Structures are given as C-alpha cells and as structure tokens.
Amino acid sequence: MTTTISTAVQQVRARAPEAQPRIAVILGSGWGGLTERISDAVRIPYAELDGFPQATVLGHSGELWLGRIGAHEVAVMSGRKHAYESGDVTGMKLPLLTLQALGCEVLVQTNAAGSLRPEMAPGSLMAINDHINVSQRSPLVGEGGSERFVSMMNAYDPGLRAIAQTVAARRGVTLHEGVYVWFLGPQFETPAEIRMFQRMGADAVGMSTVPETILARHAGMRVLAFSLLTNMAAGLSDESLSHAHTLSQAQALGSEASDLLADVIAAIEL
C-alpha cells in the first residue's frame, strides 16, 4: 500500500484537528441525505486524501464528512469504491483503516439493492442480518498471520440491529431483515441467477457492502448495514433495470431512509 494509514490520518487531522469520530458511515445510492443531518460538519473531498477512492459512479459525491449526529461524532464517507470498477476488492481498505485509526469502533453501511421477496416492494428498507459472498472474492487475500481467518458469525451485529428495530418501530417504519447477496457486477443479474439466489436463501442483491464488512470485521469493528430496496430483481417484475433507474428510485425514496438512519446512529450505544 503506497499511501500509509498514518499519512491519510495526518491529512484528515490537518482539516479537522479536533475530530474524534467513533462511528464510521458509508453512504450508498439514495442515502446521501444523511449529510444534511450532520452538525458542525467539515467536508473533505476524497481528492485531498491520499488513498481514498475517486468517485466514478453517478450518485456518489466522493467526500468525507466529519461532524456530529446526536451526541456522537461521526465520519461519513459519501461514496465508496466498488469492486466492479477495477476488479480490486481492497479499494476501501485504506479508507476504513484510516477511520478506525481516527477512533471509529462501529461501521454503519448503506446501499441500494434489488429485492428478491414480494413482501419487500420497492421503497422498503432492510437491515442486513447476514450475507452471501457469491463472488467469492476477499479483500483479505495476501494478509498474513492467524488474524486473516476472521470469523463471520454475527458479522452484522445483533445488538446494533436491535437498536435499529427499536428506532424504526418508534418512527412507525417497517424495517425488514434479511440476507444480502453480493454480486460483483457491473452487469445486472440474469433471471436465472436471481432464481438461484432465492434458492440459496438471499433476500436482496447488490454490488457492494460485503468487502467492507469483511475488512471491518478483520479490523475488529462492529457492523450495521441497511439496504434501500429500489426495484424487484431481474425476472421478478416487468421493470427494465438500469443504473439510471436505480439511482432515480434511490433518490426518490431516500429522504425517509436518511431520517431513519440519522435516528439510528444517534441511538447507538458505544
């Protein structure tokens, strides 16, 4: 890794010397409204941080936000590096380890995904309770030592999910739970692949999140993750899938999701 974590930490500290974030957040498509809920915000473009990804996906602004949500100091990444952009599944390694070095103990992830369950119609929200790494790619390949054999039991923290469910119930929001299957992309899945994923026990499908969860668990961080269901997966409706369609749906549905996310983050117990 050409850029060191200490270098990236120093660059963040130069812009936000007092920041002591304990919760890291990665915003996927449709979740960008969370940045409007950050108080005392400092915005740092990824271009000013060595080793942080340059935004190449429409809908991802490519900025690190430091500030507060409720009583918690947060570090919010607006945009991520997807494995489908270059084939590299380690693209979020340095940013995540930088946020951990700044003090983050919890990683909250968000994404836009396709639903595999009729009862989770477009517009639904799902807390991820497990994942299927159908791509069978790992950002830990090349790591040394016994620590590389990280357990993925309860990779999505049950205690954090319970907090999310309590907040959702208080807001009158239905928060489904289910298994997220990671598909490398960038092409969308075929109907036959979706039928296979259903038989495997998946509830939602997307092209992100799993590599970051593996990295975070390897680093000892607790993980909470949400999917905003923007469409039914291929073959489950008459919709014609495209990134433009996914993005427009995510943007249309994202306000309620961002409100819930802000309340969940404020309620997390550290």
Secondary structure, DSSP 8 states (H G I E B T S, - for coil): --S-HHHHHHHHHHH-TT----EEEEE-TT-GGGGGG-EEEEEEEGGGSTTS----STT---EEEEEEETTEEEEEEE----GGGTS-TTTTHHHHHHHHHHT--EEEEEEEEEE-STTS-TT-EEEEEEEE-TT---TTTT--SGGGS---TT-S-HHHHHHHHHHHHHHT--EEEEEEEE---SS---HHHHHHHHHHT-SEEESSSHHHHHHHHHTT-EEEEEEEEEEE-TTSSS----HHHHHHHHHHHHHHHHHHHHHHHHH---
